[in-house]
Amino acid sequence: MPRKLSTLAAVLLALPLLVLPCVAAQSGASAARPRARQLGIHPGPYSPGPLNAITDVKGVEVGQVTIVRGDNVRTGVTVILPHAGNMFQEKVAASIYVSNAFGKLVGSTQVNELGQIETPIVLTNTLSVWDAAAALMDWELALPGNQDVRSINPVVGETNDGWLNDIRGRHVKAADVLQALANARSGSVAEGAVGAGEGTIAFGWKGGIGTSSRQLPDSDGGYTVGVLVQTNFGGRLAIAGVPVWRYLEPPGTMGKRADGSCMIVVATDAPLTSRQLHRLAKRAIFGMARAGATGSNGSGDYVIAFSTTDVIPAGARILPPISRLNEQTLSPLFEAVIDATEEAIDDSLLRATTVHGRDGHVAYAIPIARLRQLLAQFGRH
């Protein structure tokens, strides 16, 4: 389904930008760092999809823009589209689960009230949430077919990248959001210090964007579950069950930090209602816990889950019949989302590179050679 740029988007995208688009390619440094599976880490019994990414769910697209300027600006935008069409006219079932609400998630109450989502999902930094929401609203209002729309519910989440980034400068502009939307594609997804993950920190190490997927066998329905995370939280890091925190501590003071946040986006092609998606979203937090999250007071942890199966037409008085799964068949999906979330968090750390940012602060990438030794020591290879 081709996406057309509105006049507003075309004008803003023509402006000069000091940003780095991240569609699928990584920098050379990031590309040299392994994903979890290259280290023998493969949580759970189910296999990933072909890309091991949220985009394994048919129709889902991801676009990213990384903003790096001077010594102090380290931030960006990541967008997730359930489909490439007009989402206001063709909504999808969705739900949002809040594990700890020390954060800002614009649009969450309407999503849970109506059980549907009507815009792409945007992730960025804390103080850019409202600017991003305004840009997303303008983009969607300008789409062909939306000329009479009088209400839009943009969905925008965040984590706070203020240790590495001049967050008070609000460097994410409308043009950055529009470029990320224009960049959105299916296919492989850039991970680590990219997009909304450019300035984030997890377990004291450089965190960022991570993604993973699971493909259920035909006997369990053959459905796909995909997860994308923006990691910026603390705790006691565990990888493949190995207590990494006991043996490998980040340099400096960042390893002592517990507060932070994690945004988790879950996509599936399983025919789930919003209530069932809420049940699925809850399980994603189990994957975060397996990675070592301690759920601190200052952690804003949210899961946005949607199904791509049944499109909900905006103007229909009577909705077409939908299929849905029996509750007794949901357990494999629950297991899949837990495992994919854990692996996506691992990938956000493994793919990230060291970032030098605001006021000389440095977030170090977790050292792969030492991690390999630890995994081998514990027989996880």
Secondary structure, DSSP 8 states (H G I E B T S, - for coil): ------HHHHHHHTS----EEESS---HHHHHS--GGGGT---SSSB--SSSSGGGSTT-EEEEEEEEETTTEEEEEEEEES-SS-TTTEEEEEEEEEEEE-S--BTHHHHHHHTEE-S-EEEEEGGGHHHHHHHHHHHHHTSTT-TT------EEEEE--TTTS-GGG----HHHHHHHHHH-BSS----BSSGGGTT-EETTEE--EEEEEEE--GGGT--EEEEEEEEE--B---BTTB-HHHH---STTGGG---EEEEEEEEE-S---HHHHHHHHHHHHHHHHHTTB---TTEEEEEEEEEEEEEEETT-SS--------GGG-HHHHHHHHHHHHHHHHHHHHS---EE-GGG-EE----HHHHHHHHHHTT--
